């Protein structure tokens, strides 16, 4: 399983937590079902947005990235979110990135112009097969999400950067095309290939990554490996809204996990996030978290003297059936919490809640 990680600045907001909580539960549930899961998550530690932010705040880009990465790792631990098997930085994979780009040039699906290498989308007739967006929408979205469709060096507006020439004040690495740095999409292809091989079972991330990021990952990975399907199952989490807009760094309408943790428990935040289906967008209202805290206080009171045990096979089967259906955590929680005062089911309820990451002192 590969899940797109953070660009390390202004983390960790509730939108981040919603995504990583969903994949935490998925990993835990797959292990409960008997699968051995190898989980990779990346850190996009060299990127246009990070470099821009470092300039804004007057800090070294590496120092800024390390500060926010450490903060993110701490927030995940506090929320009892499992640490991935491979937690990889883009800057640690530069040789792999360069070798992938070299092969794509050899195959004539990439071309170099003035020290920058582009992927030739017209050479991939399947480009767009994940998003199914029309060409006009792809051009519009690529512009909104950091690309420049009007770049005169491009053969086609949808061609995307694999390797870019660095400006004098930007980080750079030596490559066959001169001093430069990787494009955004190629970083994830390299990190998944390096840690998980040519094909992965599950690839996740936010819905906003479907295009251009995941679409471009598919194109470059499948051309690099010889058209072997890159991913078997894609899973995308819905956006978390706040004050009527998607919670995002660019809008600044962020609800930070570290601020919420001053008032609410990790269990209450987990309850709030899992009471929304991972694919559905939703809007955060603090009253909902206040209710979640009350609910968790009541549940913990009911279960405090109970030992967890797999006693009730019928309840386990019921919850398994719900989670097998596209990870229906809201329905599973409703069933568990409706039975929490039933002494005959409490041991199994505690066991199942611990299975999906709730903790009991």
N, C-alpha and C positions, 0 to 999 in steps of 0.2 A: 504494500500500500504506500502510495506517495501522496502527500498533501502539500500544496503550495503554502509556504510559510510567510513570515513577515518581511517587509522592508523596514529595517530597524530605525524608526523614528516615530515618536508619539504613540508608542504602544503602552499598555494593552487596553484597547477599548472593548465594549461589550460585543461589538460585531466580530472582533477577533475571537473572543471567548466563545461565542455561539458556534463558530466554525470548528474550533479545536475541541470543544466539548462534544460535538456530534461525532467527530472521528475518534475521540477517546472512548466514547460509549461503543462505537462500532468495533474498535479494536478489542475492548473488553468482552463484548458479546461474541465475537468470532472465536476468541480464546475459550470462552465458556462452552461454545459449540464444538470445541476440539480442534480448531485450526491452529496451526503455528503461523503467526503473523510477523512478518518483517516490515517495519514501518520506517519510512524515511520522510523527514520534513526538512525543508531548506530555509536558509536565511539569505535573502537577496541583499548582500552586504556591499555590492557596488552597483549603482543604479542611478539614472538621471535624477529621480526624486530625492534620493539620499544626498547626492552631491549638491543639489539645489538647496536642500534644508541646511546642510553643513555651512554653506556660504551665508545663508540668512542669519544663522545664529553665531557665525564666526568661529566655528570649531573645525578641527581636523575630522575628515570624513570617517576615518577608522575609529577614532575616539568616540565620536557620536554613535556610530554603529554598535560598538561594543557596549556602551552605556545602555542603550535601549534594548539590545539583545539580552543583557543580564537582567534587566527589569522584566522583560517578557518571560524569561525562564523562571524567575522568582514568582511571578503572578500565576503561571501555569502550575507550579508546585503547590502554591497556596490553595488553588482550586482542585487539587488532587487529580490533575490531568497527567496521564502517563507520559513520561519522557520517551520520545521516539528512539528506536534502535540506532538510527543514523540521523544526527542533527548536523546538517552540512552547510558550509558557507560557500557561496559562489566563488569567492577568491581562492578557495582551496582546490578548485577544479579547472583552473585556466588551461593546463596542458590537454585535458580531455576535451574542453571546448574547442581549442585550436584544431585538434585532430579531427573532430566531427566536421568543422567548417571546411577543412582541407578536402575531406572526402566529398562533401556536397559540391565543392567547386569542380573536383575531378569528374563528377557525374553530370556536370553542366546544369545543375538545379540551383546553383548559386554563382554570383559574379562579383568581382571587385571593381570599385570605382573610387579613385583618389584615397586609398587607404581604408575604405569602408566596404564591407562585404554584405550583399543583400541576397535574400532567398528569392528565387525566381518563381513566383506563384503560378505563372502561366504553364510552367512545366509540371504542375501537380493538378490534374483535372479533378481530384477529389477535395481540393482546398475549399473549405466551407461545409464539409460533411457533418461536423459536430453541431455547429450553430444553425445551419440551414438559413442563414441570413442572405438576403439579396445583396448583390455587389454594392449598390449605393449605400445600404446600411452599414456594410463592412467598412467602406471608406469613411463614413461619418464617425463610426465608433473608434476606428484606429486613430482618427484625428483627436477625438476626445480623450483617448487613453495613451497619449504620449508620442504617437508616430506622426510623421509629416508626409501625407500622401502627395504633396506638391513638390517634394524634393526632386530637383532636376536630374539628379544622378540616377534616379529610379527608372527602370524600363516600364514599370507598371505601378500605379498608385498603391496597390495592395502589397507590393514587395516589401519585406520587412528586414530589419537589420539583424545580422548574425554577429558581426564584429564591427566596431566603429572606431574610427581614428580619434584619438584623445586630443582634447585641447591642451595647450601648454600647462594649465593649472589643474588638470585632471589626472587621476591615477592612470597608469598605463603599464602594459606588459609588451614585451617584444613578441612579434608574430611575423609570419611570412609576408604580411601586408604592411609592416611598419609598426610603430608604437600605437597601441590601442587598448580597447577594453571590450568585454563581451556585450552583446545585445541582451535584452531582458529574457526573451523566450528560450534562447539557446542554453541559458544557465540551467534551467530546470531539466531540459533534455539530457544535459551532461550529468547532472547530479543523480537523476533517476537511473541512467545507464550505468554510472559508476557503482552505485550501491545495490541496484535491483536487477540489472541486466537489460536485455533487449525488449522484454515485454513485462508489463505489470498488470496485476489483477484489478486493482482499484486505484483510481486517481481522483483526488478531491480538491476542493477549493471553493471560494465564493462564486456565486452566479455571475458576478461582474468579470470573472476571469475566462468565461467561455470564449469570448472574442475580445481582443485578438490572441490572448495568451495561450489558451489551451488549443485553439484551432491551429496556431502556428507551431506549437509543440508537436502536434500530431504530424504535420507536414514534414518538419525537419527530421523527426525521429524515424518515421517510416521510410523516408528516402534514405536515411543513413543506414538503416538495418536491412534494407532491401524489401520494403513494403510489408514486413511482418506487422500485424496489427499491434499498435503501441500499447493500447489500454483495452482491457476487456469490459470494465464497468466504470463509467464516469459518475461521480456524485457531486452535486453542487448545492451549497447551502444558500438559503434565502437571505436577503439583506435585512439588517436590523435598522429600523427607522427611529429617529428622535426629533421631536419638534417638527414633524411633517416632512422631514427629508431623510435620505439614507445617511446613516452615521458614517462619516468619512473624515479623514485627516484634512482633505482639501477644504471641506465646508467648516471644519472646526467644531461641529456639533457632537463632540465626543463625550461619552459617559465612560470614565476610566474605572477599570476593575479595582485598582488600588484605592480609589475613593469609596467605592461601594463596600469594600472589605472593612472599612472603618466602622460601618453600621450594621452590616449583615454577614451572616456566616457563609462559608464556602458551600455548605449543603443547601442553603436558601437560594444562592445564585445558581447552583446546579439544578435545583428544582424549577426555578424560573425558566432557565434555558431549555430544559428537556420537556417542559410543558408546551413548547412550540415545536411543531414538526420541522425537522432540519431543512426541508426544501421550501418551507413557506416563509415569505417575508412577514415581518411583524413590527409593531411600534412599541418601544419601551416607555412604560409609565411607572414611576416609582411606587405607586400604590400597589401594583401587581407584585413587586418585590416585597413590600411590607406584608402582603397576604401570604406570600411564599414563606417568609420568615415565621409567621404565626403557625402556618401549616407544619413546617419542619419542627418547630418547638413542640407542638402537640405530638407529632410522630415519634420524636426522640423520647419524649416522656413515656409514651406507650410502650416503646421498645427497649427502654434503658436496662431493664433487668432480664431481658430475653437473650438466650444464646441463639445465634443463627444456625439454621439446619435445613436440609433439603427434605423436610418431612412431607410436605403436601405436593404430591406429584401432579395432581389435577391443576393446582395453581401454577406450578412451573410450566406445565404444558400450555396453559392459557396465555401466560406472558410470552413464552417462546413463540407461539403462533402470531402474536401481535408484533413482536420485534422482527420476526421473519418477513413480515409484510412491510418492507421498505422502512424498517426501523421506526415503528409507530410508537415513539416514547410517550407522547401525551396520553394515548389510550392505555398504555401499560401502567403509567403512574396512576391514572384514575382508578383502575382495577385494584392496584395495591393499596391505595389510600382509602378506598371504600371498605376495605377489610381489616384496617389496621387495629381496630378495637376487638377483633375476634381472636381470643386466646389460642384457638386451634391453628390459626394461620400465621401468627406473629413471627414464629421462628423462621418460616419460609419467606415471609415478607422481608425480614431483616437480611436474610441471605441474598435475596434477589436485588434489594437496594444496594447492598455492598458489591454485588456483581457489576452493577452499572456505575460504581464509583462514589456512592454516598459513604460517609464515615460515621462511626458511632463510638463515642468514648466509653 
